[in-house]
Each structure stands twice: as structure tokens, then as C-alpha cells.
């Protein structure tokens, strides 16, 4: 019995090393540019184990991308009554995990160049959309399609993200610079989503 537990623990450790290596590889090179050889070398495993766990490179990317979406939702839950704070928390998450936003960008570039980011948006975003709709119904958030309001706030939170066309912030920058951006982001999101008179 102890031997089975050790095998299971080693197998899970290998799986986690594959996930970590693949996350870095896909974030850096995208789906087409990622190389299974580099992933297995970094994970200290072999192709057979990778294929055994995930089926192939595309399925591995799908698993990692889905986990990244769930991480953002779990780590940065939406507050429909304070979308400005949500935007600031997203900004901070992009500083901590720039790989997550890069994965979403590769997915957009290589898989879904138009429309919703994923075909399962309705399943992944109901909590966010419900929060926005509830705040709208209470008169605290500007009227409009809840998805459009959510998209606007997310886009504003990404102004300095790793995929910005203007400036990509890093966690290494002085905290006063981040505080200045957080303040600007908070004020502009508040102005954008607060209903007018």
C-alpha cells in the first residue's frame, strides 16, 4: 500500500513539473512555437509521460489555459459593487503572474482571433456577468450589456500588462510607480462605470 502511495505522489509531482514547464514554454512561445522537447527536458521527464497525462501538445495547452482562466477567477474574484477595485486587483495579478495574460494572448492569436475568448465563455463568466448585472440593476453601475462593461474594465486593467502595446509593467518597478498607476486605474474605472445624472 505504501508503495502505491509513493508511486501516486511521484506521478503527481511529475505531472506538476510538466504543468510548470509547459506554462512557461507556452507563455514564452505560444502554441505553435512551444516545443515538447523543451517541456520534458525542463520537467525532467519524457514524452511518453507527457502524452500519458495530457494526450499531446494541444491538449496540454488546453489544460494549462483552462487552469489559468480559473486561477484568475479564483484569485481575483469580481466585486460588482467595486469594479475599480477589481481592476486594480487584476493589475496586481498581472504583475505576479504575467504568464497568465500571455497565455490568453497566445490563445487569442492562435485559436480565436474574433469573438469571445473561449467557446465556453458563458460557463466561465456567469459569476462575473451576474455581479455586473446585479450592480446595474441596483443603479450602481452604468447601463449596458454586462459583458461589454466587464470587457471594458478588464481592458483598462490590462493597460500596463505584459501584452500592452504601449508599456509593459513588471513587479521589479518601484512600488510608488505601481501605486500611481493603481490610483489612476481606480479613478478612471470608477468614472467609466459610474452612472451619470
Phi, psi and omega in degrees: 000317179298321178298320178296319179295320179295317177298317179297316180296317178295320179297318179292322177297319177296316179300317180293324176294321177297314180300314181297314181294318181291323177301312179296318181295313180293322179296324182279324191238354183078185182287309183293324184276343181293146180238125179301324180301318179291322180297310183291327178295315180294323181278356181056052180216204180222169182298323182300318179292317178301312181294326178296321180280321191239343178094327181167178184298315181296318179292325176296314178300315181302317180295318181291319179296315179299318179296324180293323178294318179292325178298313180301317181294319183283317185281328182236071181293147181284148170236102183299336179274352178215070181294333178294318178295321177300317179299318179294319179294325174296315177307313181295322179295324178295329177291320183283320184231069180299337179297328182294318180288328177293321177300316179297324180291318176298320179300316179298315183291319190259342184241313187225083183290347181218160177078199179300150181300320177232161178284352181251027183305317183298328179280329184274335189245012183298325180296316180296312183294321178296321180295317178294314181299320179295318178293325176295315181298329179276358179080015182263346180230143182307145178292158179141174178299125181304326178295320179294320177297314179299316180298321179297314181295317179298317180299319178295322180294337183269007184306326180244022184288172180300345180249015178297140176277355183250306182203127178258115179283157174227160179294343181284346181291158180301139182300330179295328177293316178296320179298320178297317179293317178302317180297314178297316180298315179300315183292319184286322176295316179302314180296324183287327187254354179279128180299142177281171179286000000 
